[in-house]
Amino acid sequence: MRGPPFGTGFVVSAIDVWLSEYHEPLEAALARPLAVVFAFMQAIQRRNGIEAGAADSAEQDILAELEAELEVKKCRGPNRAAAKQPFHSAGRVRKPSAADSRIAR
Amino acid sequence: MPKSTTPKAILNALFPNPVTVAGIKLQPVTSLHYLALEKLENPLINAGLDANTSSTVEALLILSLTPVQVRELLAEEYYAITVRVQELAGRIPAAELPGITQEMTEHILSAFKTAVPASAKECEARPLAPGSSSVPSMSG
């Protein structure tokens, strides 16, 4: 029988990426489905890996759609302390994404 | 209608199909579920090689609870967890027991379908294909 391809360390790393990127308390992040967290991690890593002007719009759209779907609030850069603050006190607002524009239309 | 660019594996992650094992509805696997199984040293997160009926039902109990309920359960004494496992085991028809380990393992594996290698180079070699049914996993 085949087991999970990753161990606990990978799961914890994924949550760390999530907290670095999004404004959410740890408890809420831990309650996100792993498949969703991994999907975000993948999209974030791909975006970071190809952000030197070569990011294609489809990749950006996927991440934007994920963010819009789950209504997660973005932190700017790795900032776990900020991630633990209430959203309203941090004064950060996610830029409208391509998905937001489509929804608005 | 514009064609969706979101890979199917990601859509499945956002909108998972309900999974029922032995008549018990499972929750999507969260980090909390996974870490709870790790804390309980449940063999199901290690391919279920040493899984027995008790550990399988224990995993079934954990994965059937919401994250809030998992937190509450872990706050209890281990004896209380054992009692809950026994209660749940009493509700499972014996004929269904042999297949449960496999189904539970599959449910846990499904949470990893969107996990991919961390390095950008490897990611470039395995692009997200719109509409693809799964994203390749990596070993190690």
gemmi code that builds the backbone of each chain (N, CA, C; Angstrom):
import gemmi

chains = {
    "A": [
        ("MET", (0.842, -1.198, 0.000), (0.000, 0.000, 0.000), (0.881, 1.255, 0.000)),
        ("ARG", (0.476, 2.251, -0.758), (1.252, 3.469, -0.875), (0.804, 4.474, 0.173)),
        ("GLY", (1.784, 5.140, 0.788), (1.449, 6.158, 1.782), (1.546, 7.542, 1.178)),
        ("PRO", (1.267, 8.577, 1.976), (1.383, 9.944, 1.480), (2.799, 10.207, 0.969)),
        ("PRO", (2.933, 10.976, -0.116), (4.265, 11.205, -0.688), (5.109, 12.151, 0.152)),
        ("PHE", (4.490, 12.822, 1.115), (5.225, 13.775, 1.937), (4.957, 13.492, 3.408)),
        ("GLY", (5.869, 13.995, 4.236), (5.701, 13.795, 5.669), (5.153, 15.039, 6.348)),
        ("THR", (5.198, 14.987, 7.679), (4.674, 16.103, 8.460), (5.424, 17.394, 8.174)),
        ("GLY", (6.747, 17.273, 7.936), (7.552, 18.467, 7.661), (7.034, 19.237, 6.457)),
        ("PHE", (6.629, 18.504, 5.452), (6.111, 19.141, 4.236), (4.791, 19.848, 4.527)),
        ("VAL", (3.957, 19.193, 5.325), (2.661, 19.781, 5.680), (2.879, 21.082, 6.466)),
        ("VAL", (3.818, 21.036, 7.412), (4.101, 22.226, 8.218), (4.670, 23.343, 7.338)),
        ("SER", (5.539, 22.969, 6.392), (6.099, 23.965, 5.472), (4.997, 24.623, 4.648)),
        ("ALA", (4.046, 23.812, 4.213), (2.949, 24.349, 3.407), (2.151, 25.376, 4.209)),
        ("ILE", (1.902, 25.054, 5.479), (1.173, 26.000, 6.331), (1.999, 27.262, 6.530)),
        ("ASP", (3.320, 27.084, 6.655), (4.195, 28.245, 6.832), (4.117, 29.164, 5.616)),
        ("VAL", (4.128, 28.574, 4.424), (3.999, 29.367, 3.194), (2.659, 30.095, 3.199)),
        ("TRP", (1.627, 29.360, 3.579), (0.280, 29.945, 3.611), (0.243, 31.160, 4.547)),
        ("LEU", (0.798, 30.995, 5.756), (0.770, 32.082, 6.743), (1.617, 33.264, 6.287)),
        ("SER", (2.703, 32.953, 5.567), (3.562, 34.023, 5.070), (2.855, 34.841, 4.002)),
        ("GLU", (1.982, 34.199, 3.294), (1.353, 34.843, 2.140), (0.000, 35.462, 2.490)),
        ("TYR", (-0.681, 34.847, 3.430), (-2.062, 35.270, 3.687), (-2.291, 35.671, 5.131)),
        ("HIS", (-3.238, 36.519, 5.261), (-3.541, 37.119, 6.541), (-4.584, 36.261, 7.236)),
        ("GLU", (-4.142, 35.304, 8.009), (-5.077, 34.376, 8.615), (-4.479, 33.836, 9.907)),
        ("PRO", (-5.289, 33.675, 10.949), (-4.765, 33.077, 12.175), (-4.347, 31.621, 11.935)),
        ("LEU", (-3.397, 31.159, 12.712), (-2.881, 29.796, 12.547), (-4.011, 28.762, 12.625)),
        ("GLU", (-4.918, 28.961, 13.556), (-6.000, 27.992, 13.748), (-6.834, 27.848, 12.477)),
        ("ALA", (-7.101, 28.989, 11.838), (-7.898, 28.950, 10.603), (-7.107, 28.296, 9.479)),
        ("ALA", (-5.811, 28.579, 9.429), (-4.973, 27.988, 8.367), (-4.926, 26.467, 8.517)),
        ("LEU", (-4.836, 26.012, 9.762), (-4.771, 24.563, 9.994), (-6.067, 23.866, 9.609)),
        ("ALA", (-7.151, 24.635, 9.584), (-8.457, 24.049, 9.251), (-8.735, 24.074, 7.749)),
        ("ARG", (-7.820, 24.620, 6.956), (-7.988, 24.607, 5.499), (-7.689, 23.206, 4.970)),
        ("PRO", (-8.458, 22.736, 3.995), (-8.125, 21.421, 3.414), (-6.703, 21.415, 2.869)),
        ("LEU", (-5.987, 20.338, 3.129), (-4.597, 20.237, 2.677), (-4.483, 20.410, 1.167)),
        ("ALA", (-5.438, 19.836, 0.435), (-5.370, 19.923, -1.023), (-5.411, 21.375, -1.483)),
        ("VAL", (-6.172, 22.198, -0.773), (-6.257, 23.619, -1.121), (-4.942, 24.319, -0.773)),
        ("VAL", (-4.408, 24.027, 0.412), (-3.147, 24.650, 0.837), (-2.033, 24.295, -0.146)),
        ("PHE", (-1.979, 23.036, -0.544), (-0.943, 22.619, -1.494), (-1.128, 23.303, -2.847)),
        ("ALA", (-2.378, 23.444, -3.261), (-2.639, 24.103, -4.543), (-2.150, 25.548, -4.505)),
        ("PHE", (-2.408, 26.222, -3.397), (-1.910, 27.589, -3.238), (-0.393, 27.603, -3.256)),
        ("MET", (0.204, 26.687, -2.500), (1.664, 26.668, -2.406), (2.269, 26.500, -3.788)),
        ("GLN", (1.664, 25.624, -4.559), (2.150, 25.377, -5.913), (2.045, 26.646, -6.755)),
        ("ALA", (0.888, 27.290, -6.681), (0.687, 28.497, -7.486), (1.636, 29.610, -7.052)),
        ("ILE", (1.837, 29.739, -5.733), (2.737, 30.783, -5.217), (4.165, 30.507, -5.671)),
        ("GLN", (4.573, 29.244, -5.553), (5.939, 28.894, -5.943), (6.155, 29.105, -7.433)),
        ("ARG", (5.170, 28.732, -8.204), (5.298, 28.923, -9.646), (5.353, 30.411, -9.976)),
        ("ARG", (4.528, 31.174, -9.308), (4.533, 32.624, -9.555), (5.898, 33.200, -9.185)),
        ("ASN", (6.427, 32.802, -8.026), (7.718, 33.322, -7.599), (8.841, 32.850, -8.513)),
        ("GLY", (8.696, 31.641, -9.035), (9.748, 31.088, -9.886), (9.791, 31.703, -11.267)),
        ("ILE", (8.687, 32.260, -11.690), (8.658, 32.792, -13.058), (8.264, 34.265, -13.092)),
        ("GLU", (8.452, 34.922, -11.937), (7.924, 36.285, -11.890), (8.813, 37.300, -12.602)),
        ("ALA", (9.975, 36.871, -13.102), (10.860, 37.826, -13.777), (10.281, 38.211, -15.141)),
        ("GLY", (9.066, 38.651, -15.126), (8.461, 39.154, -16.348), (7.886, 38.097, -17.253)),
        ("ALA", (8.084, 36.827, -16.871), (7.676, 35.768, -17.784), (6.383, 35.077, -17.349)),
        ("ALA", (5.837, 35.506, -16.212), (4.638, 34.842, -15.708), (3.504, 34.969, -16.713)),
        ("ASP", (2.959, 33.846, -17.087), (1.866, 33.972, -18.050), (0.564, 34.219, -17.308)),
        ("SER", (-0.360, 34.811, -18.007), (-1.558, 35.288, -17.339), (-2.393, 34.138, -16.782)),
        ("ALA", (-2.288, 32.970, -17.422), (-3.067, 31.834, -16.926), (-2.655, 31.469, -15.507)),
        ("GLU", (-1.327, 31.475, -15.239), (-0.838, 31.151, -13.901), (-1.339, 32.173, -12.887)),
        ("GLN", (-1.237, 33.448, -13.254), (-1.689, 34.499, -12.343), (-3.191, 34.371, -12.101)),
        ("ASP", (-3.898, 34.025, -13.153), (-5.346, 33.901, -13.021), (-5.727, 32.778, -12.077)),
        ("ILE", (-4.966, 31.665, -12.153), (-5.269, 30.529, -11.274), (-5.134, 30.942, -9.818)),
        ("LEU", (-4.019, 31.627, -9.512), (-3.811, 32.064, -8.134), (-4.887, 33.073, -7.738)),
        ("ALA", (-5.198, 33.983, -8.645), (-6.220, 34.992, -8.347), (-7.574, 34.333, -8.109)),
        ("GLU", (-7.863, 33.321, -8.898), (-9.148, 32.620, -8.727), (-9.205, 31.915, -7.376)),
        ("LEU", (-8.077, 31.304, -7.011), (-8.034, 30.614, -5.715), (-8.257, 31.606, -4.585)),
        ("GLU", (-7.566, 32.741, -4.688), (-7.682, 33.743, -3.627), (-9.106, 34.289, -3.544)),
        ("ALA", (-9.672, 34.525, -4.712), (-11.036, 35.071, -4.722), (-12.027, 34.047, -4.189)),
        ("GLU", (-11.816, 32.792, -4.570), (-12.737, 31.738, -4.157), (-12.789, 31.601, -2.639)),
        ("LEU", (-11.607, 31.659, -2.029), (-11.548, 31.453, -0.579), (-11.556, 32.766, 0.194)),
        ("GLU", (-11.552, 33.873, -0.546), (-11.580, 35.199, 0.074), (-10.460, 35.354, 1.092)),
        ("VAL", (-9.274, 34.843, 0.765), (-8.151, 35.022, 1.680), (-7.564, 36.415, 1.472)),
        ("LYS", (-7.022, 36.960, 2.526), (-6.448, 38.293, 2.470), (-4.940, 38.177, 2.413)),
        ("LYS", (-4.341, 38.869, 1.492), (-2.897, 38.735, 1.290), (-2.082, 39.579, 2.247)),
        ("CYS", (-0.983, 39.009, 2.729), (0.025, 39.800, 3.407), (0.992, 40.263, 2.341)),
        ("ARG", (1.744, 41.297, 2.622), (2.784, 41.691, 1.674), (4.111, 41.136, 2.185)),
        ("GLY", (4.555, 40.072, 1.595), (5.825, 39.469, 1.986), (5.655, 38.559, 3.183)),
        ("PRO", (6.741, 37.837, 3.503), (6.675, 36.913, 4.630), (6.582, 37.688, 5.939)),
        ("ASN", (5.470, 37.652, 6.555), (5.277, 38.415, 7.775), (4.274, 37.694, 8.652)),
        ("ARG", (4.775, 36.767, 9.410), (3.878, 35.945, 10.209), (3.259, 36.747, 11.332)),
        ("ALA", (4.022, 37.756, 11.821), (3.458, 38.561, 12.904), (2.222, 39.283, 12.385)),
        ("ALA", (2.338, 39.833, 11.186), (1.200, 40.547, 10.607), (0.041, 39.591, 10.359)),
        ("ALA", (0.407, 38.370, 10.014), (-0.632, 37.391, 9.702), (-1.491, 37.072, 10.924)),
        ("LYS", (-0.938, 37.325, 12.095), (-1.687, 37.006, 13.309), (-2.543, 38.181, 13.781)),
        ("GLN", (-2.342, 39.363, 13.172), (-3.140, 40.508, 13.594), (-4.528, 40.444, 12.966)),
        ("PRO", (-5.505, 41.098, 13.629), (-6.814, 41.193, 12.979), (-6.669, 41.942, 11.662)),
        ("PHE", (-7.452, 41.557, 10.695), (-7.315, 42.127, 9.363), (-7.455, 43.640, 9.371)),
        ("HIS", (-8.455, 44.145, 10.088), (-8.721, 45.579, 10.018), (-7.594, 46.405, 10.590)),
        ("SER", (-6.813, 45.819, 11.508), (-5.757, 46.611, 12.134), (-4.482, 46.641, 11.299)),
        ("ALA", (-4.397, 45.739, 10.332), (-3.175, 45.664, 9.542), (-3.186, 46.684, 8.410)),
        ("GLY", (-4.360, 47.105, 8.020), (-4.445, 48.124, 6.984), (-4.021, 47.655, 5.618)),
        ("ARG", (-4.095, 46.360, 5.381), (-3.702, 45.850, 4.076), (-4.932, 45.352, 3.344)),
        ("VAL", (-4.979, 45.658, 2.107), (-6.108, 45.220, 1.301), (-5.579, 44.530, 0.055)),
        ("ARG", (-6.168, 43.414, -0.251), (-5.732, 42.688, -1.450), (-6.128, 43.467, -2.696)),
        ("LYS", (-5.181, 43.523, -3.630), (-5.491, 44.183, -4.902), (-6.601, 43.427, -5.611)),
        ("PRO", (-7.506, 44.112, -6.311), (-8.521, 43.383, -7.077), (-7.837, 42.476, -8.089)),
        ("SER", (-8.246, 41.235, -8.121), (-7.605, 40.283, -9.019), (-8.367, 40.192, -10.335)),
        ("ALA", (-7.783, 39.457, -11.250), (-8.455, 39.243, -12.530), (-9.791, 38.551, -12.314)),
        ("ALA", (-9.795, 37.625, -11.325), (-11.040, 36.906, -11.033), (-12.101, 37.868, -10.511)),
        ("ASP", (-11.663, 38.842, -9.685), (-12.599, 39.836, -9.168), (-13.239, 40.602, -10.322)),
        ("SER", (-12.388, 40.960, -11.295), (-12.890, 41.730, -12.434), (-13.926, 40.930, -13.195)),
        ("ARG", (-13.627, 39.624, -13.350), (-14.569, 38.781, -14.099), (-15.893, 38.678, -13.352)),
        ("ILE", (-15.775, 38.547, -12.006), (-16.992, 38.438, -11.205), (-17.807, 39.730, -11.331)),
        ("ALA", (-17.082, 40.860, -11.304), (-17.759, 42.152, -11.398), (-18.501, 42.287, -12.719)),
        ("ARG", (-17.891, 41.721, -13.773), (-18.532, 41.801, -15.094), (-19.747, 40.889, -15.131)),
    ],
    "B": [
        ("MET", (-19.133, 31.220, -23.215), (-18.558, 31.121, -21.870), (-17.052, 30.854, -22.008)),
        ("PRO", (-16.177, 31.633, -21.296), (-14.739, 31.426, -21.440), (-14.308, 30.076, -20.875)),
        ("LYS", (-13.273, 29.500, -21.524), (-12.778, 28.201, -21.082), (-12.006, 28.361, -19.769)),
        ("SER", (-12.280, 27.497, -18.801), (-11.597, 27.590, -17.513), (-10.139, 27.203, -17.661)),
        ("THR", (-9.264, 27.973, -17.014), (-7.840, 27.646, -17.036), (-7.418, 26.940, -15.756)),
        ("THR", (-8.340, 26.777, -14.843), (-7.999, 26.173, -13.554), (-7.913, 24.654, -13.675)),
        ("PRO", (-6.753, 24.076, -13.316), (-6.625, 22.623, -13.411), (-7.690, 21.898, -12.587)),
        ("LYS", (-8.090, 20.758, -13.109), (-9.159, 19.990, -12.456), (-8.794, 19.598, -11.025)),
        ("ALA", (-7.508, 19.300, -10.815), (-7.084, 18.906, -9.463), (-7.347, 20.025, -8.466)),
        ("ILE", (-7.186, 21.262, -8.928), (-7.413, 22.396, -8.032), (-8.906, 22.602, -7.808)),
        ("LEU", (-9.683, 22.435, -8.858), (-11.138, 22.542, -8.692), (-11.633, 21.474, -7.720)),
        ("ASN", (-11.075, 20.270, -7.848), (-11.454, 19.195, -6.932), (-11.060, 19.520, -5.493)),
        ("ALA", (-9.938, 20.238, -5.349), (-9.500, 20.616, -4.004), (-10.464, 21.625, -3.396)),
        ("LEU", (-10.936, 22.542, -4.232), (-11.844, 23.576, -3.731), (-13.245, 23.029, -3.480)),
        ("PHE", (-13.655, 22.140, -4.357), (-15.014, 21.581, -4.244), (-14.940, 20.057, -4.221)),
        ("PRO", (-14.461, 19.489, -3.115), (-14.276, 18.033, -3.076), (-15.593, 17.269, -3.098)),
        ("ASN", (-15.563, 16.125, -3.740), (-16.731, 15.246, -3.694), (-16.813, 14.639, -2.304)),
        ("PRO", (-18.030, 14.492, -1.775), (-18.150, 13.888, -0.447), (-17.652, 12.442, -0.448)),
        ("VAL", (-16.949, 12.088, 0.605), (-16.424, 10.719, 0.729), (-17.066, 10.068, 1.944)),
        ("THR", (-17.600, 8.876, 1.739), (-18.215, 8.133, 2.842), (-17.531, 6.782, 2.965)),
        ("VAL", (-17.123, 6.449, 4.178), (-16.490, 5.158, 4.440), (-17.298, 4.447, 5.514)),
        ("ALA", (-17.728, 3.254, 5.207), (-18.541, 2.453, 6.135), (-19.739, 3.259, 6.640)),
        ("GLY", (-20.316, 4.051, 5.753), (-21.495, 4.827, 6.116), (-21.196, 6.089, 6.898)),
        ("ILE", (-19.898, 6.392, 7.068), (-19.529, 7.589, 7.841), (-18.903, 8.612, 6.903)),
        ("LYS", (-19.454, 9.814, 6.911), (-18.965, 10.853, 6.009), (-17.644, 11.414, 6.518)),
        ("LEU", (-16.663, 11.482, 5.606), (-15.355, 12.016, 5.978), (-15.256, 13.492, 5.631)),
        ("GLN", (-14.490, 14.205, 6.412), (-14.180, 15.607, 6.131), (-12.988, 15.664, 5.178)),
        ("PRO", (-12.844, 16.761, 4.421), (-11.600, 16.920, 3.680), (-10.424, 16.929, 4.659)),
        ("VAL", (-9.318, 16.315, 4.274), (-8.162, 16.229, 5.188), (-7.519, 17.607, 5.321)),
        ("THR", (-7.480, 18.103, 6.535), (-6.802, 19.383, 6.789), (-5.463, 19.103, 7.469)),
        ("SER", (-4.664, 20.165, 7.614), (-3.401, 20.012, 8.343), (-3.671, 19.523, 9.754)),
        ("LEU", (-4.755, 20.014, 10.313), (-5.086, 19.632, 11.690), (-5.373, 18.128, 11.780)),
        ("HIS", (-6.145, 17.597, 10.818), (-6.406, 16.153, 10.805), (-5.087, 15.386, 10.692)),
        ("TYR", (-4.248, 15.862, 9.759), (-2.990, 15.149, 9.502), (-2.098, 15.163, 10.753)),
        ("LEU", (-1.992, 16.344, 11.360), (-1.134, 16.459, 12.544), (-1.723, 15.708, 13.738)),
        ("ALA", (-3.040, 15.629, 13.782), (-3.683, 14.863, 14.853), (-3.346, 13.373, 14.712)),
        ("LEU", (-3.400, 12.880, 13.476), (-3.045, 11.471, 13.240), (-1.579, 11.229, 13.599)),
        ("GLU", (-0.745, 12.213, 13.284), (0.680, 12.112, 13.628), (0.851, 12.070, 15.151)),
        ("LYS", (0.111, 12.945, 15.830), (0.223, 13.005, 17.303), (-0.217, 11.690, 17.932)),
        ("LEU", (-1.243, 11.095, 17.336), (-1.744, 9.822, 17.872), (-0.912, 8.632, 17.377)),
        ("GLU", (0.142, 8.950, 16.582), (1.020, 7.916, 16.006), (0.210, 6.886, 15.227)),
        ("ASN", (-0.756, 7.401, 14.482), (-1.602, 6.500, 13.696), (-0.843, 6.022, 12.450)),
        ("PRO", (-0.809, 4.725, 12.218), (-0.029, 4.201, 11.089), (-0.592, 4.557, 9.712)),
        ("LEU", (-1.780, 5.078, 9.653), (-2.363, 5.368, 8.349), (-1.647, 6.491, 7.599)),
        ("ILE", (-0.909, 7.337, 8.299), (-0.158, 8.356, 7.575), (1.224, 7.832, 7.197)),
        ("ASN", (1.424, 6.552, 7.442), (2.664, 5.905, 6.999), (2.305, 4.660, 6.195)),
        ("ALA", (1.444, 4.857, 5.221), (1.013, 3.802, 4.307), (0.182, 2.716, 4.980)),
        ("GLY", (-0.127, 2.896, 6.244), (-0.998, 1.949, 6.927), (-0.403, 0.566, 7.086)),
        ("LEU", (0.940, 0.501, 7.049), (1.577, -0.822, 7.075), (1.288, -1.583, 8.371)),
        ("ASP", (1.256, -0.847, 9.481), (1.013, -1.512, 10.761), (-0.409, -1.284, 11.258)),
        ("ALA", (-1.284, -0.912, 10.354), (-2.648, -0.581, 10.781), (-3.390, -1.826, 11.246)),
        ("ASN", (-4.081, -1.674, 12.347), (-4.982, -2.732, 12.799), (-6.379, -2.130, 12.880)),
        ("THR", (-7.334, -2.912, 13.312), (-8.713, -2.419, 13.337), (-8.837, -1.171, 14.200)),
        ("SER", (-8.170, -1.211, 15.340), (-8.288, -0.089, 16.266), (-7.729, 1.199, 15.664)),
        ("SER", (-6.533, 1.117, 15.064), (-5.933, 2.336, 14.512), (-6.698, 2.830, 13.284)),
        ("THR", (-7.272, 1.894, 12.535), (-8.049, 2.298, 11.366), (-9.323, 3.022, 11.793)),
        ("VAL", (-9.981, 2.496, 12.792), (-11.204, 3.153, 13.279), (-10.854, 4.485, 13.934)),
        ("GLU", (-9.689, 4.533, 14.581), (-9.232, 5.795, 15.168), (-9.076, 6.854, 14.069)),
        ("ALA", (-8.457, 6.456, 12.945), (-8.298, 7.382, 11.818), (-9.663, 7.779, 11.249)),
        ("LEU", (-10.560, 6.808, 11.192), (-11.909, 7.086, 10.696), (-12.600, 8.110, 11.594)),
        ("LEU", (-12.415, 7.952, 12.892), (-13.005, 8.904, 13.844), (-12.437, 10.303, 13.603)),
        ("ILE", (-11.111, 10.396, 13.539), (-10.472, 11.714, 13.370), (-10.942, 12.374, 12.075)),
        ("LEU", (-10.937, 11.609, 10.997), (-11.245, 12.198, 9.691), (-12.743, 12.457, 9.496)),
        ("SER", (-13.548, 11.959, 10.399), (-14.986, 12.246, 10.291), (-15.357, 13.506, 11.067)),
        ("LEU", (-14.426, 14.003, 11.864), (-14.705, 15.182, 12.697), (-14.292, 16.465, 11.994)),
        ("THR", (-14.969, 17.552, 12.336), (-14.544, 18.859, 11.824), (-13.267, 19.264, 12.570)),
        ("PRO", (-12.520, 20.223, 12.021), (-11.303, 20.654, 12.728), (-11.567, 21.089, 14.172)),
        ("VAL", (-12.670, 21.766, 14.391), (-12.983, 22.207, 15.765), (-13.183, 20.990, 16.667)),
        ("GLN", (-13.898, 19.993, 16.145), (-14.130, 18.778, 16.937), (-12.826, 18.014, 17.189)),
        ("VAL", (-11.917, 18.069, 16.204), (-10.621, 17.392, 16.382), (-9.858, 18.047, 17.528)),
        ("ARG", (-9.876, 19.376, 17.552), (-9.201, 20.091, 18.643), (-9.781, 19.688, 19.999)),
        ("GLU", (-11.109, 19.614, 20.044), (-11.768, 19.257, 21.308), (-11.389, 17.839, 21.725)),
        ("LEU", (-11.342, 16.955, 20.721), (-11.012, 15.560, 21.021), (-9.582, 15.446, 21.554)),
        ("LEU", (-8.657, 16.168, 20.917), (-7.260, 16.077, 21.342), (-7.056, 16.676, 22.730)),
        ("ALA", (-7.971, 17.537, 23.119), (-7.851, 18.146, 24.453), (-8.277, 17.173, 25.548)),
        ("GLU", (-8.951, 16.088, 25.124), (-9.409, 15.111, 26.112), (-8.290, 14.132, 26.477)),
        ("GLU", (-8.538, 13.387, 27.514), (-7.594, 12.332, 27.903), (-7.579, 11.256, 26.816)),
        ("TYR", (-6.461, 10.556, 26.707), (-6.378, 9.525, 25.678), (-7.451, 8.451, 25.884)),
        ("TYR", (-7.780, 8.201, 27.152), (-8.811, 7.192, 27.432), (-10.135, 7.574, 26.764)),
        ("ALA", (-10.446, 8.865, 26.771), (-11.701, 9.328, 26.169), (-11.695, 9.056, 24.660)),
        ("ILE", (-10.537, 9.212, 24.061), (-10.427, 8.936, 22.620), (-10.665, 7.444, 22.375)),
        ("THR", (-10.074, 6.622, 23.233), (-10.256, 5.176, 23.102), (-11.723, 4.794, 23.189)),
        ("VAL", (-12.434, 5.423, 24.111), (-13.869, 5.137, 24.264), (-14.617, 5.537, 22.993)),
        ("ARG", (-14.286, 6.709, 22.445), (-14.949, 7.168, 21.215), (-14.671, 6.198, 20.062)),
        ("VAL", (-13.436, 5.709, 20.006), (-13.062, 4.762, 18.943), (-13.871, 3.480, 19.088)),
        ("GLN", (-14.000, 3.016, 20.322), (-14.767, 1.775, 20.552), (-16.230, 1.958, 20.187)),
        ("GLU", (-16.780, 3.126, 20.538), (-18.177, 3.411, 20.192), (-18.377, 3.397, 18.689)),
        ("LEU", (-17.421, 4.018, 17.982), (-17.529, 4.076, 16.521), (-17.372, 2.677, 15.922)),
        ("ALA", (-16.431, 1.913, 16.459), (-16.203, 0.560, 15.940), (-17.473, -0.280, 16.057)),
        ("GLY", (-18.231, -0.028, 17.115), (-19.465, -0.779, 17.324), (-20.538, -0.482, 16.296)),
        ("ARG", (-20.370, 0.623, 15.585), (-21.360, 1.007, 14.568), (-20.977, 0.538, 13.174)),
        ("ILE", (-19.790, -0.039, 13.038), (-19.327, -0.442, 11.704), (-19.592, -1.934, 11.488)),
        ("PRO", (-20.325, -2.270, 10.429), (-20.548, -3.696, 10.149), (-19.215, -4.421, 9.928)),
        ("ALA", (-19.074, -5.577, 10.502), (-17.811, -6.330, 10.408), (-17.400, -6.570, 8.959)),
        ("ALA", (-18.393, -6.752, 8.097), (-18.078, -7.044, 6.697), (-17.371, -5.887, 6.010)),
        ("GLU", (-17.535, -4.686, 6.551), (-16.936, -3.514, 5.904), (-15.523, -3.232, 6.412)),
        ("LEU", (-15.144, -3.867, 7.508), (-13.841, -3.563, 8.109), (-12.642, -3.792, 7.185)),
        ("PRO", (-12.598, -4.918, 6.428), (-11.392, -5.174, 5.638), (-11.057, -4.073, 4.627)),
        ("GLY", (-12.052, -3.439, 4.056), (-11.773, -2.428, 3.030), (-11.535, -1.037, 3.563)),
        ("ILE", (-11.764, -0.842, 4.849), (-11.698, 0.517, 5.396), (-10.289, 1.098, 5.330)),
        ("THR", (-9.280, 0.289, 5.650), (-7.905, 0.799, 5.662), (-7.540, 1.362, 4.293)),
        ("GLN", (-7.862, 0.618, 3.252), (-7.556, 1.057, 1.894), (-8.289, 2.367, 1.562)),
        ("GLU", (-9.574, 2.411, 1.916), (-10.367, 3.612, 1.608), (-9.859, 4.823, 2.378)),
        ("MET", (-9.462, 4.614, 3.629), (-8.931, 5.725, 4.426), (-7.620, 6.216, 3.850)),
        ("THR", (-6.764, 5.265, 3.448), (-5.478, 5.651, 2.855), (-5.701, 6.444, 1.572)),
        ("GLU", (-6.655, 6.001, 0.769), (-6.963, 6.719, -0.471), (-7.449, 8.141, -0.171)),
        ("HIS", (-8.242, 8.257, 0.881), (-8.756, 9.585, 1.238), (-7.605, 10.509, 1.644)),
        ("ILE", (-6.672, 9.974, 2.413), (-5.524, 10.790, 2.826), (-4.668, 11.137, 1.603)),
        ("LEU", (-4.456, 10.159, 0.737), (-3.652, 10.407, -0.478), (-4.282, 11.476, -1.360)),
        ("SER", (-5.603, 11.500, -1.396), (-6.272, 12.468, -2.272), (-5.939, 13.904, -1.867)),
        ("ALA", (-5.610, 14.104, -0.591), (-5.259, 15.454, -0.131), (-3.934, 15.918, -0.717)),
        ("PHE", (-3.138, 14.973, -1.203), (-1.803, 15.312, -1.713), (-1.774, 15.434, -3.234)),
        ("LYS", (-2.935, 15.354, -3.861), (-2.947, 15.380, -5.334), (-2.515, 16.724, -5.904)),
        ("THR", (-2.613, 17.767, -5.106), (-2.193, 19.076, -5.615), (-0.783, 19.438, -5.153)),
        ("ALA", (-0.132, 18.539, -4.430), (1.219, 18.813, -3.936), (2.238, 18.516, -5.022)),
        ("VAL", (3.176, 19.438, -5.190), (4.182, 19.276, -6.240), (5.556, 19.633, -5.678)),
        ("PRO", (6.610, 19.337, -6.422), (7.959, 19.665, -5.940), (8.113, 21.156, -5.665)),
        ("ALA", (8.998, 21.467, -4.715), (9.173, 22.862, -4.304), (9.999, 23.666, -5.296)),
        ("SER", (10.937, 23.035, -5.991), (11.843, 23.823, -6.832), (11.133, 24.298, -8.095)),
        ("ALA", (11.426, 25.546, -8.448), (10.781, 26.135, -9.628), (11.147, 25.367, -10.887)),
        ("LYS", (12.412, 24.873, -10.922), (12.856, 24.169, -12.129), (11.997, 22.941, -12.358)),
        ("GLU", (11.766, 22.190, -11.273), (10.934, 20.995, -11.418), (9.509, 21.370, -11.770)),
        ("CYS", (9.050, 22.493, -11.193), (7.687, 22.932, -11.492), (7.552, 23.256, -12.975)),
        ("GLU", (8.600, 23.863, -13.531), (8.539, 24.197, -14.952), (8.472, 22.942, -15.806)),
        ("ALA", (9.115, 21.893, -15.287), (9.107, 20.646, -16.047), (7.762, 19.944, -15.958)),
        ("ARG", (6.962, 20.355, -14.969), (5.650, 19.729, -14.795), (4.584, 20.821, -14.759)),
        ("PRO", (4.315, 21.431, -15.888), (3.384, 22.547, -15.877), (1.978, 22.131, -15.479)),
        ("LEU", (1.269, 23.079, -14.928), (-0.142, 22.860, -14.624), (-0.890, 22.768, -15.940)),
        ("ALA", (-1.491, 21.674, -16.188), (-2.247, 21.528, -17.430), (-3.710, 21.807, -17.152)),
        ("PRO", (-4.257, 22.847, -17.770), (-5.677, 23.105, -17.554), (-6.511, 21.869, -17.835)),
        ("GLY", (-7.371, 21.545, -16.893), (-8.239, 20.392, -17.092), (-7.603, 19.069, -16.746)),
        ("SER", (-6.312, 19.095, -16.311), (-5.684, 17.820, -15.983), (-6.325, 17.243, -14.733)),
        ("SER", (-6.353, 15.916, -14.664), (-7.064, 15.292, -13.556), (-6.248, 15.280, -12.284)),
        ("SER", (-4.938, 15.336, -12.419), (-4.123, 15.344, -11.213), (-2.782, 15.989, -11.519)),
        ("VAL", (-2.128, 16.405, -10.447), (-0.808, 16.987, -10.569), (0.187, 15.955, -10.069)),
        ("PRO", (1.293, 15.751, -10.762), (2.225, 14.719, -10.328), (2.736, 14.978, -8.922)),
        ("SER", (2.860, 13.935, -8.170), (3.430, 14.071, -6.839), (4.905, 13.751, -6.916)),
        ("MET", (5.628, 14.098, -5.867), (7.046, 13.766, -5.866), (7.331, 12.819, -4.723)),
        ("SER", (8.424, 12.135, -4.835), (8.787, 11.241, -3.747), (9.772, 11.943, -2.843)),
        ("GLY", (9.820, 11.541, -1.588), (10.775, 12.092, -0.648), (10.305, 13.356, 0.009)),
    ],
}
model = gemmi.Model(1)
for chain_id, residues in chains.items():
    chain = gemmi.Chain(chain_id)
    for i, (resn, *xyz) in enumerate(residues, 1):
        res = gemmi.Residue()
        res.name, res.seqid = resn, gemmi.SeqId(i, " ")
        for name, pos in zip(("N", "CA", "C"), xyz):
            atom = gemmi.Atom()
            atom.name, atom.element = name, gemmi.Element(name[0])
            atom.pos, atom.b_iso = gemmi.Position(*pos), 0.0
            res.add_atom(atom)
        chain.add_residue(res)
    model.add_chain(chain)
structure = gemmi.Structure()
structure.add_model(model)
structure.setup_entities()
